[in-house]
Amino acid sequence: MATEGTIREVGEDLVLVELAGRKVLVSARCPHRQGKLKFAHLDGGRMRITCPLHYSTFDLGTGERTAGPACDPLRIVDTLPAQDAAETGRTGA
């Protein structure tokens, strides 16, 4: 699994994922068993994030689970091209 990109905590409840030229603000915890997504694995080719706890994988465009244990979708708060986010200073909150 590719691991390019970065994950940064934004407060206690959110993480900012920078991947494949996009910034995606998502819930900091996996909806399966509350794994900490700041330690997640990233796949820029497919725009996916995988929880390190039980390997639930989510599409960063929709939040839908694509692999791993059944659970609710990942909460996506905001999505921006990385360039736009840098220019506007928007964080998605």
C-alpha positions in Angstrom: 0.0 0.0 0.0 1.4 3.4 -0.9 2.0 5.8 1.9 2.6 9.1 0.2 0.8 12.1 1.7 0.5 13.5 5.2 -1.9 13.3 8.1 -2.1 16.1 10.7 -4.3 16.5 13.7 -6.7 19.5 13.7 -8.0 19.7 17.3 -9.2 16.6 19.0 -11.9 15.5 16.6 -10.4 16.0 13.1 -7.4 15.1 11.0 -6.3 16.9 7.8 -5.2 14.5 5.1 -3.0 15.9 2.3 -2.9 13.4 -0.5 -2.6 13.4 -4.3 -2.9 17.2 -4.6 -6.0 17.4 -2.3 -6.7 18.3 1.3 -9.4 16.4 3.0 -10.6 17.1 6.5 -12.1 14.0 8.2 -13.1 12.6 11.6 -10.0 11.7 13.7 -11.5 8.3 14.7 -12.4 5.3 12.5 -16.1 4.6 12.7 -15.5 0.9 13.2 -13.7 0.8 16.6 -12.5 4.4 17.0 -8.9 3.7 15.8 -6.8 6.9 15.6 -6.6 7.9 12.0 -3.5 10.1 12.6 -1.7 6.8 12.3 -3.5 5.6 9.2 -2.0 4.4 6.0 -2.7 6.4 2.8 -3.2 5.3 -0.8 -2.9 8.3 -3.1 -3.5 6.3 -6.2 -7.0 5.4 -5.0 -7.5 8.3 -2.6 -8.1 6.0 0.4 -7.2 5.9 4.0 -6.8 2.7 6.1 -7.3 2.6 9.8 -4.2 1.0 11.5 -6.4 -0.8 14.1 -8.5 -3.3 12.1 -7.7 -2.1 8.5 -11.1 -0.6 7.6 -10.4 1.3 4.4 -12.4 4.4 3.3 -12.7 6.4 0.1 -11.6 10.0 0.8 -14.0 11.4 -1.7 -17.2 9.8 -0.4 -16.3 8.4 3.1 -17.7 5.0 2.1 -15.9 1.9 3.4 -14.1 0.0 0.6 -12.5 -2.8 2.6 -12.3 -4.2 6.2 -14.9 -4.7 8.9 -18.4 -3.4 8.3 -19.1 0.0 9.8 -20.6 3.4 9.1 -18.9 5.7 6.5 -16.1 7.9 7.5 -17.2 11.5 8.2 -15.8 13.8 5.5 -15.9 17.4 6.7 -14.4 19.2 3.7 -12.4 18.6 0.6 -10.3 21.1 -1.3 -7.5 21.1 -3.9 -4.3 21.6 -1.8 -3.4 24.7 -3.9 -6.8 26.3 -3.1 -6.6 25.5 0.6 -3.2 27.1 0.8 -4.4 30.2 -1.1 -7.5 30.7 1.0 -6.3 29.6 4.3 -9.4 27.4 4.6 -9.3 24.5 6.9 -12.8 23.1 6.3 -14.1 23.9 9.7 
